[in-house]
Amino acid sequence: MKNFEHRRDRFELFAGFDNPRINLGMALTLPDFRPFCKARQLPPFHFFLYCLLDSVQSIDNFLYRVHDGEVIKIEQFYGSYTVLNQDNNLNYARFVRSPDLAEFVERSVAAGRVAQASRALINTGADLSPREMRDNVYNTCLPWLDLTAIEHPLYRHHEADIPLIAWGRFSAPAGATLTLPFSIQAHHGFVDGYHVHRLTERLAARIAELIG
């Protein structure tokens, strides 16, 4: 929390807004990890999710939350993402993350299968305490679209402290890099455009580290 104290005045400013969210969309250029995944039989979506959440974990600003009126810093958060179930309706996958890539992918794939198979809406957080609900980063992928903008539904704008990350369709194979549309919504009391920039840099670096 030491780092947060350097921006508490920014938080207090934006916490007074009816809608304190910052919402940025961009086209990301990243190392093309698909050949790496194909050679190792790793699903590219789950590999990307692993790198993304690992990168989020490395930047304090994305880990600040508000609980009982106080700013806290979470230590861990769930792996989660949206899926379509058998009726082509939205559902939520949730799992305990692992720092090990293979184990993360195994858990992520299994959670997705459970969500896809359920006609009922699951993993909404109804089973979690208010404090446990803070241990989240919300993720969604729209692989059919060259996404240009997104506005997520929020229960209460004023209390929305959990980052929401979305991305669209990967570009066609074209060489050493791929591009994808990418969006982040976060509480402006915690996150500025610079921190989004840091996250995208860290994401590219993490992918590069893993694919060598």
C-alpha positions, 0 to 999 in steps of 0.5 A, spaced: 500 500 500 506 504 500 505 506 492 498 507 493 499 513 498 502 517 493 496 517 489 491 517 494 489 524 492 487 522 485 483 516 488 479 521 492 478 526 486 475 520 482 472 516 487 467 522 488 465 522 481 458 518 479 462 514 474 470 514 475 472 509 470 477 510 465 476 506 458 481 505 453 481 501 447 487 500 442 490 495 437 495 491 440 501 488 436 504 482 440 509 477 438 505 471 434 505 466 439 500 461 435 506 457 432 509 456 439 502 454 442 501 449 436 507 446 437 506 444 444 498 443 443 496 449 447 490 453 446 492 460 444 486 463 447 488 460 454 496 461 453 494 469 452 489 469 458 495 466 462 500 471 459 495 477 460 493 475 468 500 474 469 502 481 467 496 484 471 498 481 477 505 484 476 502 491 476 500 494 483 495 499 480 490 493 477 490 490 484 487 496 488 480 495 490 475 498 495 472 494 501 468 497 507 470 504 504 477 502 505 482 501 499 486 495 499 490 491 495 489 484 493 494 479 493 491 474 488 485 473 483 481 468 480 482 466 473 475 468 469 472 469 462 466 469 458 464 463 454 457 461 450 453 455 453 450 450 449 444 455 448 449 460 445 448 464 452 453 468 456 456 464 461 462 465 466 468 460 467 472 461 474 478 457 476 484 458 481 490 460 477 496 457 477 503 460 476 505 454 472 503 454 464 501 447 463 497 447 470 493 454 468 491 452 461 488 445 464 484 449 469 482 454 465 480 449 459 476 445 464 473 451 467 470 453 460 467 446 459 463 446 465 461 453 464 459 451 456 455 445 459 451 449 464 444 452 461 444 456 468 448 462 469 454 460 474 460 463 477 456 470 478 459 471 485 453 469 489 457 464 492 463 469 494 463 474 500 463 481 499 471 481 500 472 475 496 468 478 490 474 483 490 479 478 488 477 478 481 479 481 474 473 480 469 475 478 462 471 477 456 473 475 448 469 477 442 473 472 437 468 474 431 469 481 431 475 486 430 473 490 436 473 498 436 469 499 442 466 496 448 462 499 454 461 493 460 454 493 464 456 495 471 451 494 477 453 501 480 458 505 476 460 509 483 463 502 486 466 499 480 473 498 482 474 491 478 478 492 472 474 489 466 479 487 460 476 485 453 479 483 446 477 481 439 479 477 433 486 475 432 489 478 426 490 472 420 497 469 420 502 474 417 509 473 420 513 474 427 507 478 430 499 478 431 495 484 432 488 484 436 483 489 438 484 490 446 480 494 451 481 496 458 476 499 463 478 501 470 477 505 476 481 512 474 483 513 482 487 507 481 489 506 473 491 512 469 493 511 461 500 510 463 499 504 467 495 501 461 501 502 457 505 499 462 500 493 462 501 492 454 508 492 454 509 487 460 504 483 456 508 483 450 514 482 454 511 476 457 509 472 451 516 474 448 519 470 454 515 464 454 516 463 446 523 464 446 
